């Protein structure tokens, strides 16, 4: 016996063993892809904002550290006459 060829249904007929196509599947797929794209862009935006917040926080901490260091140094200098 030769290799069996796949059976094909005549045009316009759906084979009984194949499930019918969901008419709303395309719209759901489009909505899902748009939601994924929107989530990726929001994630990138949140990452940029997090980086900016980090730099602002580090800058404030460096400024406070310098201010306190210079203030303490001035008090020590006036106390000991340096």
Biopython code that builds the backbone (N, CA, C, O; Angstrom):
import numpy as np
from Bio.PDB.StructureBuilder import StructureBuilder

atoms = [
    (1, "UNK", "N", (0.828, -1.156, 0.000)),
    (1, "UNK", "CA", (0.000, 0.000, 0.000)),
    (1, "UNK", "C", (0.887, 1.238, 0.000)),
    (1, "UNK", "O", (1.859, 1.299, 0.752)),
    (2, "UNK", "N", (0.579, 2.187, -0.800)),
    (2, "UNK", "CA", (1.356, 3.422, -0.894)),
    (2, "UNK", "C", (1.032, 4.310, 0.300)),
    (2, "UNK", "O", (0.046, 4.099, 1.006)),
    (3, "UNK", "N", (1.878, 5.299, 0.506)),
    (3, "UNK", "CA", (1.654, 6.232, 1.615)),
    (3, "UNK", "C", (0.296, 6.885, 1.454)),
    (3, "UNK", "O", (-0.066, 7.362, 0.378)),
    (4, "UNK", "N", (-0.441, 6.896, 2.540)),
    (4, "UNK", "CA", (-1.791, 7.453, 2.436)),
    (4, "UNK", "C", (-1.709, 8.976, 2.360)),
    (4, "UNK", "O", (-0.929, 9.613, 3.069)),
    (5, "UNK", "N", (-2.511, 9.523, 1.508)),
    (5, "UNK", "CA", (-2.551, 10.973, 1.362)),
    (5, "UNK", "C", (-3.625, 11.523, 2.291)),
    (5, "UNK", "O", (-4.632, 10.860, 2.536)),
    (6, "UNK", "N", (-3.415, 12.743, 2.816)),
    (6, "UNK", "CA", (-4.423, 13.302, 3.724)),
    (6, "UNK", "C", (-5.740, 13.517, 2.993)),
    (6, "UNK", "O", (-5.765, 13.911, 1.827)),
    (7, "UNK", "N", (-6.813, 13.254, 3.687)),
    (7, "UNK", "CA", (-8.131, 13.455, 3.090)),
    (7, "UNK", "C", (-8.460, 14.933, 3.106)),
    (7, "UNK", "O", (-8.166, 15.628, 4.079)),
    (8, "UNK", "N", (-9.041, 15.398, 2.080)),
    (8, "UNK", "CA", (-9.434, 16.797, 1.998)),
    (8, "UNK", "C", (-10.935, 16.857, 1.765)),
    (8, "UNK", "O", (-11.504, 16.076, 1.002)),
    (9, "UNK", "N", (-11.550, 17.802, 2.442)),
    (9, "UNK", "CA", (-12.991, 17.997, 2.248)),
    (9, "UNK", "C", (-13.191, 18.822, 0.987)),
    (9, "UNK", "O", (-12.363, 19.671, 0.657)),
    (10, "UNK", "N", (-14.271, 18.577, 0.293)),
    (10, "UNK", "CA", (-14.565, 19.409, -0.873)),
    (10, "UNK", "C", (-14.721, 20.871, -0.462)),
    (10, "UNK", "O", (-15.040, 21.170, 0.688)),
    (11, "UNK", "N", (-14.495, 21.769, -1.404)),
    (11, "UNK", "CA", (-14.577, 23.198, -1.096)),
    (11, "UNK", "C", (-15.939, 23.554, -0.525)),
    (11, "UNK", "O", (-16.979, 23.062, -0.963)),
    (12, "UNK", "N", (-15.889, 24.437, 0.483)),
    (12, "UNK", "CA", (-17.129, 24.899, 1.081)),
    (12, "UNK", "C", (-17.649, 24.004, 2.184)),
    (12, "UNK", "O", (-18.580, 24.389, 2.892)),
    (13, "UNK", "N", (-17.088, 22.835, 2.353)),
    (13, "UNK", "CA", (-17.548, 21.930, 3.403)),
    (13, "UNK", "C", (-16.489, 21.844, 4.488)),
    (13, "UNK", "O", (-15.293, 21.794, 4.199)),
    (14, "UNK", "N", (-16.925, 21.828, 5.713)),
    (14, "UNK", "CA", (-16.027, 21.690, 6.853)),
    (14, "UNK", "C", (-16.074, 20.243, 7.302)),
    (14, "UNK", "O", (-17.157, 19.702, 7.524)),
    (15, "UNK", "N", (-14.917, 19.605, 7.439)),
    (15, "UNK", "CA", (-14.917, 18.219, 7.918)),
    (15, "UNK", "C", (-15.536, 18.139, 9.307)),
    (15, "UNK", "O", (-15.437, 19.082, 10.093)),
    (16, "UNK", "N", (-16.161, 17.037, 9.600)),
    (16, "UNK", "CA", (-16.867, 16.873, 10.867)),
    (16, "UNK", "C", (-15.903, 16.827, 12.051)),
    (16, "UNK", "O", (-16.290, 17.200, 13.159)),
    (17, "UNK", "N", (-14.661, 16.383, 11.855)),
    (17, "UNK", "CA", (-13.733, 16.254, 12.971)),
    (17, "UNK", "C", (-13.016, 17.554, 13.314)),
    (17, "UNK", "O", (-12.316, 17.600, 14.326)),
    (18, "UNK", "N", (-13.156, 18.606, 12.524)),
    (18, "UNK", "CA", (-12.523, 19.888, 12.822)),
    (18, "UNK", "C", (-13.523, 20.800, 13.518)),
    (18, "UNK", "O", (-14.667, 20.917, 13.079)),
    (19, "UNK", "N", (-13.094, 21.453, 14.609)),
    (19, "UNK", "CA", (-14.019, 22.341, 15.317)),
    (19, "UNK", "C", (-14.312, 23.578, 14.469)),
    (19, "UNK", "O", (-13.467, 23.993, 13.675)),
    (20, "UNK", "N", (-15.469, 24.158, 14.622)),
    (20, "UNK", "CA", (-15.781, 25.372, 13.863)),
    (20, "UNK", "C", (-14.903, 26.531, 14.326)),
    (20, "UNK", "O", (-14.452, 26.559, 15.471)),
    (21, "UNK", "N", (-14.666, 27.477, 13.434)),
    (21, "UNK", "CA", (-13.816, 28.622, 13.749)),
    (21, "UNK", "C", (-14.628, 29.620, 14.560)),
    (21, "UNK", "O", (-15.773, 29.927, 14.230)),
    (22, "UNK", "N", (-14.018, 30.117, 15.620)),
    (22, "UNK", "CA", (-14.679, 31.112, 16.463)),
    (22, "UNK", "C", (-14.676, 32.453, 15.730)),
    (22, "UNK", "O", (-13.604, 32.942, 15.374)),
    (23, "UNK", "N", (-15.819, 33.054, 15.497)),
    (23, "UNK", "CA", (-15.856, 34.309, 14.750)),
    (23, "UNK", "C", (-15.252, 35.475, 15.520)),
    (23, "UNK", "O", (-14.874, 36.476, 14.910)),
    (24, "UNK", "N", (-15.153, 35.375, 16.832)),
    (24, "UNK", "CA", (-14.621, 36.477, 17.640)),
    (24, "UNK", "C", (-13.137, 36.282, 17.985)),
    (24, "UNK", "O", (-12.545, 37.109, 18.679)),
    (25, "UNK", "N", (-12.554, 35.209, 17.508)),
    (25, "UNK", "CA", (-11.160, 34.904, 17.849)),
    (25, "UNK", "C", (-10.208, 35.971, 17.334)),
    (25, "UNK", "O", (-9.244, 36.318, 18.017)),
    (26, "UNK", "N", (-10.457, 36.492, 16.151)),
    (26, "UNK", "CA", (-9.559, 37.497, 15.576)),
    (26, "UNK", "C", (-9.587, 38.766, 16.409)),
    (26, "UNK", "O", (-8.539, 39.347, 16.693)),
    (27, "UNK", "N", (-10.783, 39.202, 16.804)),
    (27, "UNK", "CA", (-10.895, 40.418, 17.615)),
    (27, "UNK", "C", (-10.230, 40.237, 18.980)),
    (27, "UNK", "O", (-9.574, 41.151, 19.482)),
    (28, "UNK", "N", (-10.403, 39.046, 19.582)),
    (28, "UNK", "CA", (-9.750, 38.794, 20.873)),
    (28, "UNK", "C", (-8.241, 38.814, 20.726)),
    (28, "UNK", "O", (-7.532, 39.346, 21.580)),
    (29, "UNK", "N", (-7.753, 38.231, 19.634)),
    (29, "UNK", "CA", (-6.308, 38.205, 19.400)),
    (29, "UNK", "C", (-5.767, 39.615, 19.212)),
    (29, "UNK", "O", (-4.708, 39.946, 19.745)),
    (30, "UNK", "N", (-6.481, 40.452, 18.460)),
    (30, "UNK", "CA", (-6.054, 41.843, 18.261)),
    (30, "UNK", "C", (-6.031, 42.582, 19.588)),
    (30, "UNK", "O", (-5.077, 43.302, 19.882)),
    (31, "UNK", "N", (-7.084, 42.409, 20.398)),
    (31, "UNK", "CA", (-7.125, 43.077, 21.711)),
    (31, "UNK", "C", (-5.989, 42.615, 22.601)),
    (31, "UNK", "O", (-5.375, 43.417, 23.305)),
    (32, "UNK", "N", (-5.704, 41.295, 22.570)),
    (32, "UNK", "CA", (-4.617, 40.766, 23.401)),
    (32, "UNK", "C", (-3.268, 41.326, 22.960)),
    (32, "UNK", "O", (-2.451, 41.698, 23.802)),
    (33, "UNK", "N", (-3.026, 41.389, 21.656)),
    (33, "UNK", "CA", (-1.756, 41.921, 21.165)),
    (33, "UNK", "C", (-1.614, 43.405, 21.500)),
    (33, "UNK", "O", (-0.528, 43.861, 21.857)),
    (34, "UNK", "N", (-2.711, 44.159, 21.386)),
    (34, "UNK", "CA", (-2.659, 45.584, 21.750)),
    (34, "UNK", "C", (-2.380, 45.744, 23.237)),
    (34, "UNK", "O", (-1.615, 46.622, 23.634)),
    (35, "UNK", "N", (-2.994, 44.904, 24.059)),
    (35, "UNK", "CA", (-2.761, 44.974, 25.499)),
    (35, "UNK", "C", (-1.309, 44.637, 25.827)),
    (35, "UNK", "O", (-0.705, 45.272, 26.692)),
    (36, "UNK", "N", (-0.745, 43.643, 25.142)),
    (36, "UNK", "CA", (0.663, 43.296, 25.373)),
    (36, "UNK", "C", (1.577, 44.442, 24.965)),
    (36, "UNK", "O", (2.530, 44.764, 25.674)),
    (37, "UNK", "N", (1.284, 45.064, 23.808)),
    (37, "UNK", "CA", (2.090, 46.190, 23.349)),
    (37, "UNK", "C", (1.993, 47.353, 24.336)),
    (37, "UNK", "O", (2.999, 47.984, 24.659)),
    (38, "UNK", "N", (0.778, 47.634, 24.813)),
    (38, "UNK", "CA", (0.589, 48.714, 25.781)),
    (38, "UNK", "C", (1.325, 48.405, 27.081)),
    (38, "UNK", "O", (1.925, 49.302, 27.674)),
    (39, "UNK", "N", (1.289, 47.166, 27.530)),
    (39, "UNK", "CA", (1.981, 46.770, 28.761)),
    (39, "UNK", "C", (3.490, 46.926, 28.618)),
    (39, "UNK", "O", (4.165, 47.359, 29.552)),
    (40, "UNK", "N", (4.029, 46.566, 27.425)),
    (40, "UNK", "CA", (5.473, 46.731, 27.210)),
    (40, "UNK", "C", (5.860, 48.202, 27.248)),
    (40, "UNK", "O", (6.874, 48.556, 27.849)),
    (41, "UNK", "N", (5.061, 49.074, 26.609)),
    (41, "UNK", "CA", (5.406, 50.498, 26.594)),
    (41, "UNK", "C", (5.276, 51.093, 27.996)),
    (41, "UNK", "O", (6.094, 51.923, 28.394)),
    (42, "UNK", "N", (4.251, 50.674, 28.749)),
    (42, "UNK", "CA", (4.117, 51.162, 30.121)),
    (42, "UNK", "C", (5.272, 50.677, 30.990)),
    (42, "UNK", "O", (5.745, 51.409, 31.859)),
    (43, "UNK", "N", (5.722, 49.461, 30.763)),
    (43, "UNK", "CA", (6.848, 48.930, 31.539)),
    (43, "UNK", "C", (8.119, 49.735, 31.259)),
    (43, "UNK", "O", (8.857, 50.078, 32.183)),
    (44, "UNK", "N", (8.374, 50.038, 29.969)),
    (44, "UNK", "CA", (9.544, 50.859, 29.631)),
    (44, "UNK", "C", (9.438, 52.239, 30.263)),
    (44, "UNK", "O", (10.431, 52.764, 30.768)),
    (45, "UNK", "N", (8.248, 52.835, 30.243)),
    (45, "UNK", "CA", (8.036, 54.155, 30.838)),
    (45, "UNK", "C", (8.292, 54.102, 32.346)),
    (45, "UNK", "O", (8.950, 54.986, 32.896)),
    (46, "UNK", "N", (7.777, 53.077, 33.008)),
    (46, "UNK", "CA", (7.989, 52.935, 34.450)),
    (46, "UNK", "C", (9.468, 52.727, 34.778)),
    (46, "UNK", "O", (9.950, 53.215, 35.800)),
    (47, "UNK", "N", (10.183, 52.012, 33.923)),
    (47, "UNK", "CA", (11.617, 51.830, 34.152)),
    (47, "UNK", "C", (12.353, 53.162, 34.054)),
    (47, "UNK", "O", (13.220, 53.457, 34.877)),
    (48, "UNK", "N", (12.006, 53.971, 33.042)),
    (48, "UNK", "CA", (12.647, 55.281, 32.909)),
    (48, "UNK", "C", (12.348, 56.159, 34.116)),
    (48, "UNK", "O", (13.241, 56.831, 34.633)),
    (49, "UNK", "N", (11.086, 56.158, 34.569)),
    (49, "UNK", "CA", (10.730, 56.964, 35.732)),
    (49, "UNK", "C", (11.432, 56.469, 36.993)),
    (49, "UNK", "O", (11.839, 57.272, 37.832)),
    (50, "UNK", "N", (11.576, 55.161, 37.130)),
    (50, "UNK", "CA", (12.278, 54.608, 38.289)),
    (50, "UNK", "C", (13.745, 55.031, 38.268)),
    (50, "UNK", "O", (14.308, 55.354, 39.314)),
    (51, "UNK", "N", (14.367, 55.034, 37.097)),
    (51, "UNK", "CA", (15.751, 55.487, 36.991)),
    (51, "UNK", "C", (15.884, 56.954, 37.353)),
    (51, "UNK", "O", (16.838, 57.349, 38.023)),
    (52, "UNK", "N", (14.935, 57.760, 36.914)),
    (52, "UNK", "CA", (14.957, 59.188, 37.246)),
    (52, "UNK", "C", (14.764, 59.402, 38.744)),
    (52, "UNK", "O", (15.463, 60.215, 39.349)),
    (53, "UNK", "N", (13.823, 58.681, 39.342)),
    (53, "UNK", "CA", (13.621, 58.795, 40.794)),
    (53, "UNK", "C", (14.883, 58.389, 41.552)),
    (53, "UNK", "O", (15.239, 59.018, 42.548)),
    (54, "UNK", "N", (15.556, 57.346, 41.085)),
    (54, "UNK", "CA", (16.783, 56.901, 41.734)),
    (54, "UNK", "C", (17.852, 57.987, 41.680)),
    (54, "UNK", "O", (18.507, 58.264, 42.684)),
    (55, "UNK", "N", (18.034, 58.608, 40.501)),
    (55, "UNK", "CA", (19.041, 59.660, 40.383)),
    (55, "UNK", "C", (18.715, 60.867, 41.258)),
    (55, "UNK", "O", (19.613, 61.457, 41.858)),
    (56, "UNK", "N", (17.443, 61.237, 41.334)),
    (56, "UNK", "CA", (17.039, 62.355, 42.195)),
    (56, "UNK", "C", (17.313, 62.019, 43.657)),
    (56, "UNK", "O", (17.826, 62.857, 44.399)),
    (57, "UNK", "N", (16.979, 60.817, 44.071)),
    (57, "UNK", "CA", (17.215, 60.406, 45.453)),
    (57, "UNK", "C", (18.703, 60.403, 45.784)),
    (57, "UNK", "O", (19.100, 60.890, 46.843)),
    (58, "UNK", "N", (19.520, 59.868, 44.904)),
    (58, "UNK", "CA", (20.971, 59.854, 45.135)),
    (58, "UNK", "C", (21.503, 61.283, 45.217)),
    (58, "UNK", "O", (22.341, 61.579, 46.067)),
    (59, "UNK", "N", (21.024, 62.173, 44.341)),
    (59, "UNK", "CA", (21.470, 63.564, 44.361)),
    (59, "UNK", "C", (21.108, 64.232, 45.686)),
    (59, "UNK", "O", (21.928, 64.937, 46.273)),
    (60, "UNK", "N", (19.894, 64.013, 46.149)),
    (60, "UNK", "CA", (19.472, 64.598, 47.431)),
    (60, "UNK", "C", (20.315, 64.052, 48.570)),
    (60, "UNK", "O", (20.734, 64.806, 49.448)),
    (61, "UNK", "N", (20.567, 62.756, 48.563)),
    (61, "UNK", "CA", (21.378, 62.166, 49.629)),
    (61, "UNK", "C", (22.814, 62.696, 49.612)),
    (61, "UNK", "O", (23.392, 62.935, 50.672)),
    (62, "UNK", "N", (23.391, 62.881, 48.434)),
    (62, "UNK", "CA", (24.749, 63.441, 48.336)),
    (62, "UNK", "C", (24.753, 64.879, 48.841)),
    (62, "UNK", "O", (25.669, 65.274, 49.563)),
    (63, "UNK", "N", (23.743, 65.671, 48.474)),
    (63, "UNK", "CA", (23.654, 67.056, 48.929)),
    (63, "UNK", "C", (23.536, 67.125, 50.454)),
    (63, "UNK", "O", (24.224, 67.923, 51.090)),
    (64, "UNK", "N", (22.673, 66.298, 51.040)),
    (64, "UNK", "CA", (22.497, 66.296, 52.500)),
    (64, "UNK", "C", (23.787, 65.856, 53.184)),
    (64, "UNK", "O", (24.171, 66.418, 54.210)),
    (65, "UNK", "N", (24.459, 64.851, 52.616)),
    (65, "UNK", "CA", (25.717, 64.387, 53.195)),
    (65, "UNK", "C", (26.776, 65.484, 53.167)),
    (65, "UNK", "O", (27.466, 65.700, 54.163)),
    (66, "UNK", "N", (26.913, 66.178, 52.038)),
    (66, "UNK", "CA", (27.880, 67.279, 51.954)),
    (66, "UNK", "C", (27.522, 68.404, 52.908)),
    (66, "UNK", "O", (28.397, 68.953, 53.578)),
    (67, "UNK", "N", (26.243, 68.753, 52.974)),
    (67, "UNK", "CA", (25.811, 69.825, 53.867)),
    (67, "UNK", "C", (26.122, 69.489, 55.318)),
    (67, "UNK", "O", (26.660, 70.323, 56.046)),
    (68, "UNK", "N", (25.787, 68.273, 55.744)),
    (68, "UNK", "CA", (26.064, 67.875, 57.125)),
    (68, "UNK", "C", (27.564, 67.796, 57.385)),
    (68, "UNK", "O", (28.023, 68.196, 58.455)),
    (69, "UNK", "N", (28.328, 67.292, 56.434)),
    (69, "UNK", "CA", (29.783, 67.191, 56.610)),
    (69, "UNK", "C", (30.403, 68.572, 56.773)),
    (69, "UNK", "O", (31.229, 68.778, 57.662)),
    (70, "UNK", "N", (30.016, 69.518, 55.927)),
    (70, "UNK", "CA", (30.572, 70.870, 56.037)),
    (70, "UNK", "C", (30.112, 71.562, 57.311)),
    (70, "UNK", "O", (30.886, 72.296, 57.923)),
    (71, "UNK", "N", (28.882, 71.346, 57.717)),
    (71, "UNK", "CA", (28.387, 71.946, 58.956)),
    (71, "UNK", "C", (29.139, 71.393, 60.160)),
    (71, "UNK", "O", (29.546, 72.149, 61.043)),
    (72, "UNK", "N", (29.322, 70.099, 60.197)),
    (72, "UNK", "CA", (30.055, 69.483, 61.316)),
    (72, "UNK", "C", (31.501, 69.942, 61.307)),
    (72, "UNK", "O", (32.069, 70.235, 62.359)),
    (73, "UNK", "N", (32.107, 70.008, 60.111)),
    (73, "UNK", "CA", (33.493, 70.458, 60.016)),
    (73, "UNK", "C", (33.639, 71.893, 60.535)),
    (73, "UNK", "O", (34.609, 72.211, 61.223)),
    (74, "UNK", "N", (32.681, 72.749, 60.207)),
    (74, "UNK", "CA", (32.719, 74.138, 60.681)),
    (74, "UNK", "C", (32.595, 74.200, 62.197)),
    (74, "UNK", "O", (33.313, 74.964, 62.841)),
    (75, "UNK", "N", (31.696, 73.406, 62.778)),
    (75, "UNK", "CA", (31.525, 73.385, 64.241)),
    (75, "UNK", "C", (32.787, 72.855, 64.910)),
    (75, "UNK", "O", (33.208, 73.396, 65.932)),
    (76, "UNK", "N", (33.391, 71.826, 64.366)),
    (76, "UNK", "CA", (34.623, 71.288, 64.941)),
    (76, "UNK", "C", (35.730, 72.326, 64.834)),
    (76, "UNK", "O", (36.506, 72.497, 65.774)),
    (77, "UNK", "N", (35.817, 73.028, 63.693)),
    (77, "UNK", "CA", (36.842, 74.053, 63.529)),
    (77, "UNK", "C", (36.669, 75.204, 64.507)),
    (77, "UNK", "O", (37.653, 75.694, 65.061)),
    (78, "UNK", "N", (35.452, 75.639, 64.727)),
    (78, "UNK", "CA", (35.240, 76.737, 65.681)),
    (78, "UNK", "C", (35.439, 76.280, 67.119)),
    (78, "UNK", "O", (35.878, 77.072, 67.953)),
    (79, "UNK", "N", (35.129, 75.020, 67.432)),
    (79, "UNK", "CA", (35.280, 74.497, 68.776)),
    (79, "UNK", "C", (36.746, 74.316, 69.150)),
    (79, "UNK", "O", (37.140, 74.654, 70.267)),
    (80, "UNK", "N", (37.560, 73.791, 68.240)),
    (80, "UNK", "CA", (38.959, 73.511, 68.527)),
    (80, "UNK", "C", (39.899, 74.573, 67.964)),
    (80, "UNK", "O", (41.111, 74.485, 68.161)),
    (81, "UNK", "N", (39.372, 75.559, 67.276)),
    (81, "UNK", "CA", (40.188, 76.652, 66.762)),
    (81, "UNK", "C", (41.074, 76.226, 65.595)),
    (81, "UNK", "O", (42.224, 76.658, 65.514)),
    (82, "UNK", "N", (40.573, 75.399, 64.699)),
    (82, "UNK", "CA", (41.365, 74.954, 63.550)),
    (82, "UNK", "C", (41.310, 75.928, 62.434)),
    (82, "UNK", "O", (41.923, 75.705, 61.390)),
]
sb = StructureBuilder()
sb.init_structure("model")
sb.init_model(0)
sb.init_chain("A")
sb.init_seg("    ")
for serial, (resi, resn, name, xyz) in enumerate(atoms, 1):
    if name == "N":
        sb.init_residue(resn, " ", resi, " ")
    sb.init_atom(name, np.array(xyz, "f"), 0.0, 1.0, " ", f" {name:<3s}", serial, name[0])
structure = sb.get_structure()
